[in-house]
């Protein structure tokens, strides 16, 4: 059985970070969870990852480099252009949704305000992207 690929969580809010990790663990996701707390850290982490992560959970409103620019650079890089990226954000702005999909987001999920709904949404995301989803063969290459 191949080793589990990490999940990269890009989140600058410590409370949302803790809740997201808790939800993933509650969903029995055993993958290592790497956390980047700003866009600059996220790009460094994603672009240097070996192996590539199973998924990037990307907030949009980030310090240093915003999430849309992170997504743009992930998609512009030959090695990471097919990497699954799920935008996980509190923004329901139509422009953020449109721009995320136009830049190649695989999914756009607005963070529910209620804690239990947030935990359940993230648990389901983790199960799908880290366990159920088959990643593109190019992403599987070391």
N, CA, C and O atoms as a GROMACS GRO file, in nm:
protein
  568
    1UNK      N    1   0.084  -0.119   0.000
    1UNK     CA    2   0.000   0.000   0.000
    1UNK      C    3   0.088   0.124   0.000
    1UNK      O    4   0.180   0.134   0.081
    2UNK      N    5   0.061   0.221  -0.090
    2UNK     CA    6   0.145   0.339  -0.094
    2UNK      C    7   0.128   0.422   0.033
    2UNK      O    8   0.023   0.419   0.098
    3UNK      N    9   0.232   0.496   0.067
    3UNK     CA   10   0.223   0.579   0.187
    3UNK      C   11   0.126   0.694   0.164
    3UNK      O   12   0.103   0.736   0.050
    4UNK      N   13   0.069   0.742   0.271
    4UNK     CA   14  -0.028   0.849   0.262
    4UNK      C   15   0.041   0.980   0.229
    4UNK      O   16   0.146   1.012   0.285
    5UNK      N   17  -0.017   1.052   0.137
    5UNK     CA   18   0.035   1.184   0.103
    5UNK      C   19  -0.019   1.286   0.204
    5UNK      O   20  -0.131   1.271   0.252
    6UNK      N   21   0.059   1.386   0.236
    6UNK     CA   22   0.010   1.485   0.333
    6UNK      C   23  -0.104   1.569   0.276
    6UNK      O   24  -0.128   1.572   0.155
    7UNK      N   25  -0.171   1.635   0.364
    7UNK     CA   26  -0.270   1.737   0.328
    7UNK      C   27  -0.206   1.869   0.368
    7UNK      O   28  -0.152   1.882   0.478
    8UNK      N   29  -0.212   1.966   0.279
    8UNK     CA   30  -0.161   2.099   0.314
    8UNK      C   31  -0.282   2.188   0.342
    8UNK      O   32  -0.368   2.207   0.255
    9UNK      N   33  -0.287   2.241   0.462
    9UNK     CA   34  -0.391   2.334   0.505
    9UNK      C   35  -0.330   2.473   0.505
    9UNK      O   36  -0.231   2.498   0.573
   10UNK      N   37  -0.390   2.563   0.430
   10UNK     CA   38  -0.343   2.701   0.425
   10UNK      C   39  -0.449   2.785   0.496
   10UNK      O   40  -0.556   2.813   0.442
   11UNK      N   41  -0.417   2.825   0.619
   11UNK     CA   42  -0.516   2.891   0.705
   11UNK      C   43  -0.444   2.983   0.803
   11UNK      O   44  -0.355   2.939   0.876
   12UNK      N   45  -0.484   3.110   0.805
   12UNK     CA   46  -0.420   3.205   0.896
   12UNK      C   47  -0.496   3.225   1.027
   12UNK      O   48  -0.444   3.288   1.119
   13UNK      N   49  -0.617   3.171   1.036
   13UNK     CA   50  -0.696   3.186   1.158
   13UNK      C   51  -0.670   3.064   1.247
   13UNK      O   52  -0.704   2.952   1.209
   14UNK      N   53  -0.610   3.084   1.365
   14UNK     CA   54  -0.577   2.970   1.453
   14UNK      C   55  -0.699   2.887   1.494
   14UNK      O   56  -0.689   2.765   1.506
   15UNK      N   57  -0.814   2.952   1.515
   15UNK     CA   58  -0.934   2.878   1.552
   15UNK      C   59  -0.980   2.788   1.438
   15UNK      O   60  -1.013   2.671   1.459
   16UNK      N   61  -0.983   2.842   1.315
   16UNK     CA   62  -1.022   2.761   1.199
   16UNK      C   63  -0.921   2.650   1.172
   16UNK      O   64  -0.958   2.541   1.130
   17UNK      N   65  -0.794   2.678   1.198
   17UNK     CA   66  -0.690   2.575   1.183
   17UNK      C   67  -0.718   2.458   1.277
   17UNK      O   68  -0.718   2.342   1.235
   18UNK      N   69  -0.741   2.488   1.405
   18UNK     CA   70  -0.768   2.383   1.504
   18UNK      C   71  -0.895   2.305   1.468
   18UNK      O   72  -0.896   2.182   1.476
   19UNK      N   73  -1.000   2.376   1.430
   19UNK     CA   74  -1.126   2.310   1.394
   19UNK      C   75  -1.110   2.221   1.271
   19UNK      O   76  -1.165   2.111   1.266
   20UNK      N   77  -1.035   2.268   1.174
   20UNK     CA   78  -1.014   2.190   1.052
   20UNK      C   79  -0.937   2.062   1.082
   20UNK      O   80  -0.973   1.954   1.035
   21UNK      N   81  -0.831   2.073   1.159
   21UNK     CA   82  -0.753   1.955   1.195
   21UNK      C   83  -0.838   1.859   1.278
   21UNK      O   84  -0.834   1.738   1.256
   22UNK      N   85  -0.914   1.913   1.371
   22UNK     CA   86  -1.003   1.829   1.453
   22UNK      C   87  -1.103   1.754   1.364
   22UNK      O   88  -1.128   1.635   1.383
   23UNK      N   89  -1.160   1.825   1.268
   23UNK     CA   90  -1.258   1.762   1.178
   23UNK      C   91  -1.195   1.654   1.093
   23UNK      O   92  -1.255   1.548   1.073
   24UNK      N   93  -1.076   1.677   1.043
   24UNK     CA   94  -1.007   1.576   0.963
   24UNK      C   95  -0.978   1.452   1.047
   24UNK      O   96  -0.995   1.340   1.000
   25UNK      N   97  -0.934   1.472   1.169
   25UNK     CA   98  -0.905   1.359   1.258
   25UNK      C   99  -1.033   1.285   1.295
   25UNK      O  100  -1.034   1.162   1.306
   26UNK      N  101  -1.140   1.360   1.314
   26UNK     CA  102  -1.269   1.298   1.346
   26UNK      C  103  -1.317   1.212   1.228
   26UNK      O  104  -1.389   1.114   1.248
   27UNK      N  105  -1.276   1.248   1.108
   27UNK     CA  106  -1.310   1.169   0.990
   27UNK      C  107  -1.213   1.055   0.966
   27UNK      O  108  -1.215   0.993   0.860
   28UNK      N  109  -1.128   1.028   1.063
   28UNK     CA  110  -1.028   0.919   1.056
   28UNK      C  111  -0.928   0.939   0.944
   28UNK      O  112  -0.878   0.842   0.887
   29UNK      N  113  -0.899   1.062   0.912
   29UNK     CA  114  -0.796   1.093   0.812
   29UNK      C  115  -0.662   1.081   0.882
   29UNK      O  116  -0.632   1.155   0.976
   30UNK      N  117  -0.580   0.986   0.835
   30UNK     CA  118  -0.451   0.960   0.900
   30UNK      C  119  -0.335   1.035   0.834
   30UNK      O  120  -0.222   1.031   0.883
   31UNK      N  121  -0.364   1.103   0.724
   31UNK     CA  122  -0.259   1.177   0.653
   31UNK      C  123  -0.197   1.282   0.744
   31UNK      O  124  -0.265   1.340   0.829
   32UNK      N  125  -0.068   1.305   0.726
   32UNK     CA  126  -0.003   1.416   0.795
   32UNK      C  127  -0.068   1.546   0.746
   32UNK      O  128  -0.098   1.559   0.627
   33UNK      N  129  -0.090   1.640   0.837
   33UNK     CA  130  -0.148   1.769   0.800
   33UNK      C  131  -0.041   1.875   0.821
   33UNK      O  132   0.003   1.900   0.933
   34UNK      N  133  -0.001   1.936   0.711
   34UNK     CA  134   0.098   2.043   0.715
   34UNK      C  135   0.024   2.176   0.707
   34UNK      O  136  -0.066   2.191   0.625
   35UNK      N  137   0.062   2.272   0.790
   35UNK     CA  138  -0.010   2.398   0.795
   35UNK      C  139   0.080   2.513   0.750
   35UNK      O  140   0.192   2.529   0.798
   36UNK      N  141   0.027   2.590   0.657
   36UNK     CA  142   0.091   2.716   0.615
   36UNK      C  143  -0.002   2.828   0.661
   36UNK      O  144  -0.123   2.821   0.641
   37UNK      N  145   0.054   2.930   0.723
   37UNK     CA  146  -0.029   3.035   0.782
   37UNK      C  147  -0.033   3.163   0.701
   37UNK      O  148  -0.095   3.262   0.742
   38UNK      N  149   0.032   3.163   0.584
   38UNK     CA  150   0.019   3.276   0.492
   38UNK      C  151   0.050   3.224   0.352
   38UNK      O  152   0.096   3.112   0.335
   39UNK      N  153   0.023   3.307   0.252
   39UNK     CA  154   0.040   3.264   0.114
   39UNK      C  155   0.184   3.234   0.076
   39UNK      O  156   0.211   3.146  -0.005
   40UNK      N  157   0.276   3.308   0.134
   40UNK     CA  158   0.418   3.286   0.106
   40UNK      C  159   0.462   3.147   0.155
   40UNK      O  160   0.528   3.073   0.082
   41UNK      N  161   0.425   3.113   0.278
   41UNK     CA  162   0.454   2.980   0.333
   41UNK      C  163   0.388   2.871   0.250
   41UNK      O  164   0.447   2.767   0.223
   42UNK      N  165   0.265   2.897   0.208
   42UNK     CA  166   0.190   2.798   0.129
   42UNK      C  167   0.263   2.765   0.000
   42UNK      O  168   0.280   2.648  -0.033
   43UNK      N  169   0.305   2.867  -0.072
   43UNK     CA  170   0.375   2.843  -0.199
   43UNK      C  171   0.506   2.768  -0.176
   43UNK      O  172   0.538   2.675  -0.250
   44UNK      N  173   0.581   2.809  -0.076
   44UNK     CA  174   0.708   2.740  -0.047
   44UNK      C  175   0.682   2.594  -0.014
   44UNK      O  176   0.754   2.506  -0.061
   45UNK      N  177   0.579   2.569   0.066
   45UNK     CA  178   0.547   2.432   0.109
   45UNK      C  179   0.500   2.347  -0.009
   45UNK      O  180   0.547   2.236  -0.028
   46UNK      N  181   0.407   2.400  -0.088
   46UNK     CA  182   0.351   2.324  -0.200
   46UNK      C  183   0.457   2.297  -0.305
   46UNK      O  184   0.472   2.184  -0.352
   47UNK      N  185   0.530   2.400  -0.344
   47UNK     CA  186   0.626   2.385  -0.454
   47UNK      C  187   0.745   2.298  -0.418
   47UNK      O  188   0.810   2.242  -0.506
   48UNK      N  189   0.775   2.285  -0.287
   48UNK     CA  190   0.888   2.201  -0.246
   48UNK      C  191   0.846   2.063  -0.197
   48UNK      O  192   0.931   1.981  -0.164
   49UNK      N  193   0.716   2.037  -0.190
   49UNK     CA  194   0.667   1.909  -0.138
   49UNK      C  195   0.713   1.792  -0.223
   49UNK      O  196   0.707   1.795  -0.346
   50UNK      N  197   0.760   1.688  -0.153
   50UNK     CA  198   0.796   1.564  -0.221
   50UNK      C  199   0.768   1.451  -0.124
   50UNK      O  200   0.843   1.432  -0.029
   51UNK      N  201   0.663   1.374  -0.146
   51UNK     CA  202   0.574   1.378  -0.261
   51UNK      C  203   0.478   1.496  -0.251
   51UNK      O  204   0.466   1.560  -0.147
   52UNK      N  205   0.410   1.522  -0.362
   52UNK     CA  206   0.307   1.626  -0.360
   52UNK      C  207   0.195   1.583  -0.265
   52UNK      O  208   0.173   1.464  -0.246
   53UNK      N  209   0.126   1.678  -0.206
   53UNK     CA  210   0.017   1.644  -0.115
   53UNK      C  211  -0.101   1.584  -0.190
   53UNK      O  212  -0.111   1.595  -0.312
   54UNK      N  213  -0.190   1.520  -0.115
   54UNK     CA  214  -0.311   1.466  -0.176
   54UNK      C  215  -0.407   1.578  -0.211
   54UNK      O  216  -0.483   1.567  -0.307
   55UNK      N  217  -0.404   1.686  -0.134
   55UNK     CA  218  -0.492   1.800  -0.158
   55UNK      C  219  -0.436   1.922  -0.083
   55UNK      O  220  -0.368   1.908   0.018
   56UNK      N  221  -0.467   2.039  -0.136
   56UNK     CA  222  -0.439   2.165  -0.067
   56UNK      C  223  -0.574   2.226  -0.030
   56UNK      O  224  -0.658   2.248  -0.117
   57UNK      N  225  -0.594   2.251   0.099
   57UNK     CA  226  -0.713   2.322   0.146
   57UNK      C  227  -0.672   2.467   0.164
   57UNK      O  228  -0.594   2.500   0.253
   58UNK      N  229  -0.725   2.554   0.080
   58UNK     CA  230  -0.674   2.690   0.065
   58UNK      C  231  -0.774   2.796   0.106
   58UNK      O  232  -0.880   2.808   0.046
   59UNK      N  233  -0.740   2.874   0.206
   59UNK     CA  234  -0.818   2.992   0.241
   59UNK      C  235  -0.783   3.101   0.140
   59UNK      O  236  -0.676   3.097   0.080
   60UNK      N  237  -0.872   3.198   0.120
   60UNK     CA  238  -0.845   3.304   0.024
   60UNK      C  239  -0.787   3.428   0.088
   60UNK      O  240  -0.697   3.492   0.032
   61UNK      N  241  -0.836   3.463   0.204
   61UNK     CA  242  -0.794   3.588   0.270
   61UNK      C  243  -0.672   3.558   0.357
   61UNK      O  244  -0.684   3.522   0.475
   62UNK      N  245  -0.554   3.574   0.296
   62UNK     CA  246  -0.429   3.538   0.362
   62UNK      C  247  -0.334   3.656   0.368
   62UNK      O  248  -0.338   3.743   0.281
   63UNK      N  249  -0.247   3.660   0.470
   63UNK     CA  250  -0.142   3.762   0.470
   63UNK      C  251  -0.032   3.730   0.368
   63UNK      O  252  -0.018   3.616   0.324
   64UNK      N  253   0.042   3.830   0.332
   64UNK     CA  254   0.157   3.825   0.242
   64UNK      C  255   0.117   3.803   0.097
   64UNK      O  256   0.137   3.891   0.014
   65UNK      N  257   0.061   3.688   0.064
   65UNK     CA  258   0.013   3.659  -0.071
   65UNK      C  259  -0.126   3.601  -0.056
   65UNK      O  260  -0.146   3.504   0.018
   66UNK      N  261  -0.225   3.659  -0.126
   66UNK     CA  262  -0.362   3.609  -0.108
   66UNK      C  263  -0.382   3.474  -0.174
   66UNK      O  264  -0.302   3.432  -0.258
   67UNK      N  265  -0.489   3.407  -0.136
   67UNK     CA  266  -0.516   3.272  -0.182
   67UNK      C  267  -0.532   3.261  -0.333
   67UNK      O  268  -0.490   3.161  -0.392
   68UNK      N  269  -0.591   3.362  -0.397
   68UNK     CA  270  -0.606   3.356  -0.542
   68UNK      C  271  -0.470   3.355  -0.612
   68UNK      O  272  -0.451   3.285  -0.712
   69UNK      N  273  -0.376   3.432  -0.559
   69UNK     CA  274  -0.242   3.433  -0.618
   69UNK      C  275  -0.170   3.301  -0.590
   69UNK      O  276  -0.096   3.252  -0.675
   70UNK      N  277  -0.192   3.244  -0.474
   70UNK     CA  278  -0.135   3.111  -0.444
   70UNK      C  279  -0.187   3.011  -0.546
   70UNK      O  280  -0.110   2.934  -0.603
   71UNK      N  281  -0.317   3.011  -0.568
   71UNK     CA  282  -0.378   2.921  -0.665
   71UNK      C  283  -0.322   2.946  -0.805
   71UNK      O  284  -0.290   2.851  -0.878
   72UNK      N  285  -0.310   3.071  -0.842
   72UNK     CA  286  -0.255   3.106  -0.974
   72UNK      C  287  -0.114   3.047  -0.991
   72UNK      O  288  -0.083   2.991  -1.096
   73UNK      N  289  -0.031   3.059  -0.888
   73UNK     CA  290   0.106   3.010  -0.899
   73UNK      C  291   0.114   2.857  -0.895
   73UNK      O  292   0.199   2.797  -0.960
   74UNK      N  293   0.025   2.794  -0.820
   74UNK     CA  294   0.020   2.648  -0.820
   74UNK      C  295  -0.014   2.598  -0.960
   74UNK      O  296   0.048   2.504  -1.010
   75UNK      N  297  -0.112   2.661  -1.023
   75UNK     CA  298  -0.155   2.619  -1.157
   75UNK      C  299  -0.052   2.654  -1.264
   75UNK      O  300  -0.048   2.590  -1.369
   76UNK      N  301   0.031   2.755  -1.241
   76UNK     CA  302   0.132   2.796  -1.339
   76UNK      C  303   0.256   2.707  -1.335
   76UNK      O  304   0.336   2.709  -1.428
   77UNK      N  305   0.272   2.630  -1.227
   77UNK     CA  306   0.390   2.547  -1.211
   77UNK      C  307   0.368   2.411  -1.276
   77UNK      O  308   0.267   2.346  -1.250
   78UNK      N  309   0.460   2.369  -1.360
   78UNK     CA  310   0.444   2.244  -1.434
   78UNK      C  311   0.426   2.123  -1.341
   78UNK      O  312   0.348   2.032  -1.371
   79UNK      N  313   0.495   2.124  -1.230
   79UNK     CA  314   0.490   2.009  -1.138
   79UNK      C  315   0.359   2.003  -1.058
   79UNK      O  316   0.314   1.894  -1.022
   80UNK      N  317   0.299   2.118  -1.030
   80UNK     CA  318   0.182   2.122  -0.942
   80UNK      C  319   0.052   2.161  -1.012
   80UNK      O  320  -0.052   2.174  -0.947
   81UNK      N  321   0.055   2.179  -1.142
   81UNK     CA  322  -0.063   2.233  -1.210
   81UNK      C  323  -0.186   2.142  -1.203
   81UNK      O  324  -0.298   2.190  -1.221
   82UNK      N  325  -0.169   2.014  -1.177
   82UNK     CA  326  -0.282   1.922  -1.166
   82UNK      C  327  -0.317   1.886  -1.021
   82UNK      O  328  -0.409   1.808  -0.997
   83UNK      N  329  -0.245   1.941  -0.926
   83UNK     CA  330  -0.265   1.913  -0.785
   83UNK      C  331  -0.405   1.957  -0.740
   83UNK      O  332  -0.445   2.070  -0.769
   84UNK      N  333  -0.480   1.871  -0.671
   84UNK     CA  334  -0.612   1.912  -0.623
   84UNK      C  335  -0.603   2.027  -0.523
   84UNK      O  336  -0.530   2.020  -0.424
   85UNK      N  337  -0.678   2.133  -0.551
   85UNK     CA  338  -0.684   2.248  -0.462
   85UNK      C  339  -0.831   2.278  -0.433
   85UNK      O  340  -0.911   2.302  -0.524
   86UNK      N  341  -0.865   2.275  -0.305
   86UNK     CA  342  -1.000   2.306  -0.261
   86UNK      C  343  -0.994   2.440  -0.188
   86UNK      O  344  -0.923   2.455  -0.088
   87UNK      N  345  -1.070   2.536  -0.238
   87UNK     CA  346  -1.080   2.664  -0.168
   87UNK      C  347  -1.176   2.643  -0.052
   87UNK      O  348  -1.291   2.606  -0.072
   88UNK      N  349  -1.127   2.669   0.068
   88UNK     CA  350  -1.205   2.655   0.191
   88UNK      C  351  -1.200   2.791   0.260
   88UNK      O  352  -1.100   2.825   0.325
   89UNK      N  353  -1.306   2.868   0.246
   89UNK     CA  354  -1.303   3.007   0.286
   89UNK      C  355  -1.436   3.053   0.344
   89UNK      O  356  -1.538   2.987   0.328
   90UNK      N  357  -1.433   3.165   0.412
   90UNK     CA  358  -1.557   3.223   0.463
   90UNK      C  359  -1.622   3.316   0.360
   90UNK      O  360  -1.734   3.361   0.379
   91UNK      N  361  -1.552   3.344   0.252
   91UNK     CA  362  -1.603   3.436   0.151
   91UNK      C  363  -1.714   3.374   0.067
   91UNK      O  364  -1.700   3.263   0.015
   92UNK      N  365  -1.823   3.447   0.056
   92UNK     CA  366  -1.929   3.406  -0.035
   92UNK      C  367  -1.942   3.508  -0.149
   92UNK      O  368  -2.043   3.512  -0.219
   93UNK      N  369  -1.838   3.590  -0.166
   93UNK     CA  370  -1.839   3.690  -0.273
   93UNK      C  371  -1.836   3.618  -0.408
   93UNK      O  372  -1.752   3.531  -0.432
   94UNK      N  373  -1.928   3.656  -0.493
   94UNK     CA  374  -1.938   3.593  -0.624
   94UNK      C  375  -1.806   3.604  -0.701
   94UNK      O  376  -1.767   3.510  -0.771
   95UNK      N  377  -1.738   3.717  -0.689
   95UNK     CA  378  -1.611   3.734  -0.762
   95UNK      C  379  -1.505   3.634  -0.713
   95UNK      O  380  -1.424   3.586  -0.792
   96UNK      N  381  -1.505   3.603  -0.583
   96UNK     CA  382  -1.409   3.504  -0.531
   96UNK      C  383  -1.440   3.366  -0.587
   96UNK      O  384  -1.349   3.291  -0.622
   97UNK      N  385  -1.568   3.332  -0.593
   97UNK     CA  386  -1.608   3.202  -0.647
   97UNK      C  387  -1.569   3.191  -0.794
   97UNK      O  388  -1.508   3.093  -0.836
   98UNK      N  389  -1.604   3.292  -0.871
   98UNK     CA  390  -1.572   3.293  -1.015
   98UNK      C  391  -1.422   3.288  -1.038
   98UNK      O  392  -1.373   3.208  -1.117
   99UNK      N  393  -1.349   3.374  -0.968
   99UNK     CA  394  -1.203   3.378  -0.986
   99UNK      C  395  -1.137   3.247  -0.944
   99UNK      O  396  -1.043   3.202  -1.010
  100UNK      N  397  -1.185   3.186  -0.837
  100UNK     CA  398  -1.127   3.059  -0.792
  100UNK      C  399  -1.144   2.952  -0.900
  100UNK      O  400  -1.047   2.883  -0.934
  101UNK      N  401  -1.263   2.939  -0.953
  101UNK     CA  402  -1.285   2.839  -1.057
  101UNK      C  403  -1.211   2.874  -1.186
  101UNK      O  404  -1.157   2.786  -1.252
  102UNK      N  405  -1.207   3.001  -1.221
  102UNK     CA  406  -1.133   3.041  -1.342
  102UNK      C  407  -0.984   3.013  -1.330
  102UNK      O  408  -0.917   2.989  -1.430
  103UNK      N  409  -0.933   3.015  -1.207
  103UNK     CA  410  -0.791   2.986  -1.185
  103UNK      C  411  -0.764   2.837  -1.166
  103UNK      O  412  -0.649   2.797  -1.148
  104UNK      N  413  -0.868   2.755  -1.170
  104UNK     CA  414  -0.847   2.612  -1.165
  104UNK      C  415  -0.874   2.544  -1.033
  104UNK      O  416  -0.826   2.432  -1.011
  105UNK      N  417  -0.949   2.607  -0.942
  105UNK     CA  418  -0.985   2.538  -0.817
  105UNK      C  419  -1.067   2.414  -0.850
  105UNK      O  420  -1.150   2.417  -0.941
  106UNK      N  421  -1.042   2.307  -0.778
  106UNK     CA  422  -1.120   2.184  -0.797
  106UNK      C  423  -1.254   2.191  -0.726
  106UNK      O  424  -1.349   2.122  -0.764
  107UNK      N  425  -1.262   2.274  -0.623
  107UNK     CA  426  -1.386   2.287  -0.547
  107UNK      C  427  -1.380   2.417  -0.470
  107UNK      O  428  -1.273   2.468  -0.439
  108UNK      N  429  -1.497   2.471  -0.439
  108UNK     CA  430  -1.508   2.594  -0.360
  108UNK      C  431  -1.607   2.566  -0.248
  108UNK      O  432  -1.725   2.540  -0.274
  109UNK      N  433  -1.560   2.571  -0.125
  109UNK     CA  434  -1.645   2.541  -0.010
  109UNK      C  435  -1.641   2.660   0.086
  109UNK      O  436  -1.536   2.701   0.134
  110UNK      N  437  -1.761   2.713   0.112
  110UNK     CA  438  -1.770   2.821   0.209
  110UNK      C  439  -1.779   2.760   0.347
  110UNK      O  440  -1.858   2.668   0.370
  111UNK      N  441  -1.698   2.809   0.439
  111UNK     CA  442  -1.695   2.758   0.576
  111UNK      C  443  -1.828   2.788   0.644
  111UNK      O  444  -1.868   2.904   0.655
  112UNK      N  445  -1.896   2.684   0.691
  112UNK     CA  446  -2.019   2.708   0.767
  112UNK      C  447  -1.986   2.782   0.897
  112UNK      O  448  -1.879   2.762   0.955
  113UNK      N  449  -2.077   2.867   0.941
  113UNK     CA  450  -2.055   2.945   1.062
  113UNK      C  451  -2.071   2.859   1.187
  113UNK      O  452  -1.996   2.875   1.283
  114UNK      N  453  -2.167   2.767   1.185
  114UNK     CA  454  -2.190   2.681   1.301
  114UNK      C  455  -2.078   2.577   1.312
  114UNK      O  456  -2.043   2.512   1.213
  115UNK      N  457  -2.024   2.562   1.431
  115UNK     CA  458  -1.908   2.476   1.452
  115UNK      C  459  -1.932   2.333   1.407
  115UNK      O  460  -1.849   2.276   1.336
  116UNK      N  461  -2.043   2.273   1.446
  116UNK     CA  462  -2.068   2.133   1.409
  116UNK      C  463  -2.083   2.118   1.257
  116UNK      O  464  -2.038   2.018   1.201
  117UNK      N  465  -2.145   2.214   1.192
  117UNK     CA  466  -2.159   2.208   1.046
  117UNK      C  467  -2.022   2.226   0.979
  117UNK      O  468  -1.993   2.163   0.877
  118UNK      N  469  -1.939   2.311   1.036
  118UNK     CA  470  -1.804   2.331   0.986
  118UNK      C  471  -1.725   2.200   0.996
  118UNK      O  472  -1.662   2.157   0.900
  119UNK      N  473  -1.731   2.137   1.112
  119UNK     CA  474  -1.658   2.012   1.135
  119UNK      C  475  -1.705   1.904   1.038
  119UNK      O  476  -1.623   1.831   0.982
  120UNK      N  477  -1.835   1.892   1.018
  120UNK     CA  478  -1.887   1.790   0.928
  120UNK      C  479  -1.848   1.817   0.783
  120UNK      O  480  -1.814   1.724   0.710
  121UNK      N  481  -1.851   1.943   0.741
  121UNK     CA  482  -1.812   1.978   0.604
  121UNK      C  483  -1.665   1.943   0.579
  121UNK      O  484  -1.632   1.886   0.475
  122UNK      N  485  -1.579   1.977   0.673
  122UNK     CA  486  -1.436   1.948   0.657
  122UNK      C  487  -1.410   1.798   0.664
  122UNK      O  488  -1.326   1.746   0.591
  123UNK      N  489  -1.481   1.727   0.752
  123UNK     CA  490  -1.466   1.582   0.760
  123UNK      C  491  -1.498   1.517   0.626
  123UNK      O  492  -1.424   1.430   0.579
  124UNK      N  493  -1.606   1.560   0.564
  124UNK     CA  494  -1.644   1.506   0.433
  124UNK      C  495  -1.542   1.543   0.326
  124UNK      O  496  -1.508   1.461   0.240
  125UNK      N  497  -1.492   1.667   0.330
  125UNK     CA  498  -1.388   1.708   0.235
  125UNK      C  499  -1.266   1.619   0.248
  125UNK      O  500  -1.212   1.571   0.148
  126UNK      N  501  -1.222   1.597   0.371
  126UNK     CA  502  -1.105   1.515   0.395
  126UNK      C  503  -1.124   1.373   0.344
  126UNK      O  504  -1.035   1.318   0.279
  127UNK      N  505  -1.237   1.315   0.373
  127UNK     CA  506  -1.263   1.179   0.326
  127UNK      C  507  -1.261   1.171   0.174
  127UNK      O  508  -1.201   1.080   0.117
  128UNK      N  509  -1.324   1.266   0.110
  128UNK     CA  510  -1.328   1.262  -0.036
  128UNK      C  511  -1.189   1.283  -0.096
  128UNK      O  512  -1.142   1.200  -0.175
  129UNK      N  513  -1.123   1.392  -0.060
  129UNK     CA  514  -0.998   1.429  -0.128
  129UNK      C  515  -0.878   1.346  -0.085
  129UNK      O  516  -0.786   1.326  -0.164
  130UNK      N  517  -0.876   1.297   0.039
  130UNK     CA  518  -0.760   1.221   0.086
  130UNK      C  519  -0.778   1.070   0.074
  130UNK      O  520  -0.680   0.997   0.073
  131UNK      N  521  -0.903   1.023   0.066
  131UNK     CA  522  -0.927   0.878   0.066
  131UNK      C  523  -0.994   0.831  -0.063
  131UNK      O  524  -0.944   0.739  -0.128
  132UNK      N  525  -1.104   0.892  -0.100
  132UNK     CA  526  -1.185   0.843  -0.212
  132UNK      C  527  -1.130   0.886  -0.348
  132UNK      O  528  -1.123   0.804  -0.440
  133UNK      N  529  -1.092   1.011  -0.361
  133UNK     CA  530  -1.050   1.066  -0.490
  133UNK      C  531  -0.922   0.999  -0.542
  133UNK      O  532  -0.827   0.977  -0.467
  134UNK      N  533  -0.922   0.968  -0.670
  134UNK     CA  534  -0.801   0.919  -0.738
  134UNK      C  535  -0.730   1.039  -0.799
  134UNK      O  536  -0.787   1.110  -0.882
  135UNK      N  537  -0.607   1.061  -0.758
  135UNK     CA  538  -0.535   1.175  -0.814
  135UNK      C  539  -0.478   1.142  -0.951
  135UNK      O  540  -0.455   1.025  -0.983
  136UNK      N  541  -0.456   1.243  -1.028
  136UNK     CA  542  -0.400   1.229  -1.163
  136UNK      C  543  -0.263   1.161  -1.154
  136UNK      O  544  -0.185   1.191  -1.064
  137UNK      N  545  -0.234   1.068  -1.246
  137UNK     CA  546  -0.104   0.997  -1.240
  137UNK      C  547   0.017   1.089  -1.238
  137UNK      O  548   0.120   1.054  -1.181
  138UNK      N  549   0.007   1.206  -1.300
  138UNK     CA  550   0.120   1.299  -1.301
  138UNK      C  551   0.148   1.353  -1.161
  138UNK      O  552   0.263   1.382  -1.128
  139UNK      N  553   0.046   1.366  -1.080
  139UNK     CA  554   0.063   1.416  -0.944
  139UNK      C  555   0.128   1.309  -0.856
  139UNK      O  556   0.197   1.341  -0.759
  140UNK      N  557   0.105   1.183  -0.890
  140UNK     CA  558   0.161   1.072  -0.812
  140UNK      C  559   0.311   1.056  -0.829
  140UNK      O  560   0.378   0.995  -0.745
  141UNK      N  561   0.365   1.112  -0.938
  141UNK     CA  562   0.509   1.098  -0.961
  141UNK      C  563   0.588   1.170  -0.852
  141UNK      O  564   0.547   1.276  -0.804
  142UNK      N  565   0.703   1.113  -0.813
  142UNK     CA  566   0.785   1.179  -0.710
  142UNK      C  567   0.849   1.306  -0.762
  142UNK      O  568   0.921   1.373  -0.688
   0.00000   0.00000   0.00000
